[in-house]
């Protein structure tokens, strides 16, 4: 009786496997950037081995493994991954640059989801310079706007599609960060490369943004082929307790 029951289970597994796989060798999975007839834009970068890693010439390399594979006898496929938390499209928590905030638990799990989700403005930054105080002033972002995504020369140069990290990217200078903090109501700052701060102002600009724990930084956004204007932004980081950064999935929805 036990053998018969075991045979039934084995047969059921075989049927389930066949049903899942089918006999079609021409299956092609969809890879989309825009959904619902142009209403939803995915502004997150796809993770792949040749995407840039901070201060590396070699990209992130292999980050995904398949230790349990159906082809090798496992009953299901189960992947494992390992990559820096500040890779690809990601979010910074206050503990990223303030050690006392890190020790106090101001990690990505402490971030305000209300700030990460809501009405947002996508703006084009004038090309040819970093985001200085003067550039910020020229953008004329009105009071009351709380979420702004800054599209820069980084998008034109397709820096996030290059394997080697490029430190000539456009980002905020210290006076640009100060101008934003002191003269706007912006609480979500998004940008199109691995750091919101220009390389020569890397830590000082981060300190200005994160000092009061009111502003959330989203970096590495994919903003090509998205018209400037008003949207609803939705960004969700992983709930990584103790982590000062996290990969994040971000989308824009037309209002």
N, C-alpha and C positions, 0 to 999 in steps of 0.2 A: 504493500500500500504506500509506503514511504517513497519507494522508487518511482511509482506511478505519479505521485504528487510532485516529485522533483522533476520528472520528465515534462509534466504540464508547465511548471515554472520556466524551464529551459525553453520550451516551445513558445511560450508567451513572450519571453525576452527576444527570441529570434524574430517573431512576427513584428514586435514593436520596433526592433532595429530596422527591419526591412521596410516597414511603413514610414519610418522617419527618413530613411535614405532614399527610398524609391529606386527606380532604375533609370533616372534621368541624369546623364553625365554632363548636361549642358546648363546646369543651374548657375545663375549669375546673381550675386547679392547686390542690391541697390546701394549706391554711395551717393548721398544727396547733401547739398548745401542749403537748398531752399525747399520749403514744404508748403502744402496747402495753397498751391497756385500763386506762390510769391508772397504769401502773407507772413510766413515764419522763416527767419534766417538763422542758420546755425553759425554762431560767431566763435566757436571753439575749434582749435586745431586738432586734426586727427593725430593721435600718437603713433609714431613710426620711428624706426631706428635712426634715420638720417635727419630727424628734426634737431634744431640747435640745442645745445646744453651750455649753460653759463660758463664762459671762459674756456671752452673746449673747441678744438678743431675737428673733432671726430663725431659730433652728434651724440645722442644719448646711447647709441648702440643697442644691443639686444636688451630688452627690458621685460620680455614675455617668454615664458617657458610653458611646456605642456607635459608635466611629469606624469599625468594620468591620461592615457590616450586609448580610445576605443580600438584604434588600429593595433595597439599592443596588448589588447585583452581586457582593458578596463571597461566597466559597465557604462561609463560616461566619460566625456572629456572634461578635464578640470585643469585650468591654467593657473599659473602663479606669475606675479609681476613684482619688479623691484625697480624703482626710479626715484630721483630726488623730488621732493614735494614742490619745488619751485621750477617745474618743468612744463613746457607747453603753456596752454591757457591755465592760469592758476591765480590764487588769491594769497595776499599777505595778511597775516595777523600782527597785532602790535608787538608780540614777542619776537618777531623777526629781527628787529634792530634794538629792542630794549630788553636787556637781560632781566631786569626786575619784573617786567611784565611777563616774560617767559616763565619765571619762577612762580609768579602769582596765578598762572593758569590762563592768561589771555591768549588762548590758542584759537584755531579756526572753528572749533566747536562753540566758542563764545561769541562769534560774530553775529550781528543783527541781520536776520533774513529779510526784514522789512527794507533795509537799505539796499540789499542785493536784489530786490525785486520791486519793480514799479516803473512809473514813467521815466523815460531817459531821453537825453539829447545826444545824437551823434553829430559831431562837428568836424570840419576839415581845418586842420591847423595850417597856417601859412607855411609854405615850404621854404627851406633855406636856413633855418635856425632851430635851436632848441626851443623849448617852451619857457620863455622868460616872462617876467612880469609884464613887459610891454606887449608881448604876444597875447598873454592872457587878457589884458585890457582891450586889445583890438578885437577879440572874439565877441565882446559885448554879450556875454552870457547873463541873462536877467536874474535878479534875485528870485528865489523860490524854486529854481531848478536844482534838484538834489542829486541827480545822477547824470554824469557826462562821460561819453566815450570819445577819446581824442584820436582821430585818424591823422597820421603824419606821413612823412616821407618814407617811414619804415614799410608802410603798406605798398607804396609805389615801387620800392626796391625789393619787395618780396623777401625781406630778411628772415621771416619765420619759416620760409621754405628752403633756406640754405643751411647746410650741415654745420658750417663753421660759425661760431659766435662772432658777431661783428660789433665791436665796441664803438663804432662811429654812429650807432643808432641815435635817433632823436628821442629826447626825454626832457623832464623838468629840471631846470636849474633851481638853485635855492630860492632866488627871488621870485621865480615863477610859482614855486610851491607856496611861498609865503603870500603872494598876491592872491592865490586861490583861497587859502585858508582865511585870510583877513577880509576879502572883498566879495565872496560868494557864499551861497548856502550849499555848495556841493559836498556831498557825503560819500558818494561813490565815484572814484576816479578810475577810468579804464583806458588802457593804451595798447598799441599794436606791436609791442616787442617785450622781451623778457623782463625788462625793468621799467618802471614808471619814471625813474630818475636817470638823467643823463649820466654817462659813465664817469665824467669828471666831477660829478656832484652826487655820486652814488649813495653814500651813507647820509650826508647832510640833508639831502632832499627827502629821503625816507624819514628821517627824524622829524622834519617839519610836518609831514603828513600824519605820522602815527603817534606823535607826542601825546595828544589829548584823547586818543582812542575813539575818535568820532568819525574818522574817514577810513573807508575800506578801499584797498588798492586791488584792482583786477588787471593782470598783466598777460601779455601774449595773446591778445584778441585777434581774431581773423575778421578784418573789416573790409576786405576787397569785395567789390561788386555789390555793396550795400549803399543805397542812396542816403545822403545826409538828411537828418530830420528827426522828428519825434517818434518814439517807439515806446513799447513796454518791454523792459529788459527783465530777464529771469536768469539768475545765476545761483547755482547750488553747489557748494563745496562738500567734500566728504566730511563726515563727522569724526575727524581724527583727533581724539583726545591727546593733548600734549604736543601737537604739531603746530608749528608757526606758519605753515603754508600747506596748500592742498591743490591738487588738480581740481578744476571747476568746469562744469558744463554751462555754457551761456547761450541764450537765444534772444533774438529780437523779434517782437511781434508788431506788425503794423497796427496803428491805432485806427 
